[in-house]
Amino acid sequence: MKITLARLSTKNLATLAQRILSNIQSGKYPVITNHPLTATLQTSYASYDLVYTKQIYSGKGKEVAKADQERDVTYSNLKAFLNGYRKLPSAPNSQLAADLYGVFKTFGLNLNRLSYSSQTAQMKKLIEMLELPENKQKITDLSLDPGFAEMKTKHDVFELLFADQAEANADLRNMTSASAIRQDLEKNLKTYLNLLTAMKSVSGWELLYSDTNELVKAARNSEHETPKDQPS
């Protein structure tokens, strides 16, 4: 019963362990019923099954990126309006637009090109400045209250999602690594297979050994049929 468990893909290792456990629990082999090694194998497989397909990160990246893009759009639109309006001296309140554009300029005109964290920090300061009474009045006079409110809302939504992503990623990194759990399962599977090999000539163990050997052969052959994947 020869097999290099470390060479099995994550999926094929799980399949082999699951099939072996199903075989043990079938009731066909009295010699292995209630054997302490089977409980150990079941425990290590259960742990492996929980994490072997998990992603390294939370999977919230697309959601966060979308929220950032929506935040960028509202920021860019408001900035573009002020920039264009301030260039029309004959237009009513063009000086107010120039003043507010100056506030944008203070914190950088390309916040949408910064990293998430840097943009968030600068956007927070920009919003705080725009919410000062004198600037808030200018926003109202230019009928920009809805646009400003939308920018704030999009920024708040992004911050919540980004914080949620950071927390989820931290939780995943704090989990016992999948590689360590895999090693534990491999060790217990190897011990079990060695037990069956040692007992294969003993009365009552022959059928269990023979049937398990077929499962091992199937797992070994599966590596030639599908690309090897790596544990996460």
KAMOLIN-V342610 format. One record per helix or strand of 3 or more residues. SS is the DSSP state (~ for helix, > for strand). FROM is the first residue (numbers start at 0). TO is the last residue. If there is no record, write none. Layout:
ss=[SS	SS]
from=[FROM	FROM]
to=[TO	TO]
//
This chain:
ss=[~	~	~	~	~	~	~	~	~	~	~	~]
from=[4	9	29	35	60	93	110	115	132	144	177	205]
to=[6	23	31	50	85	105	112	129	140	173	198	221]
//
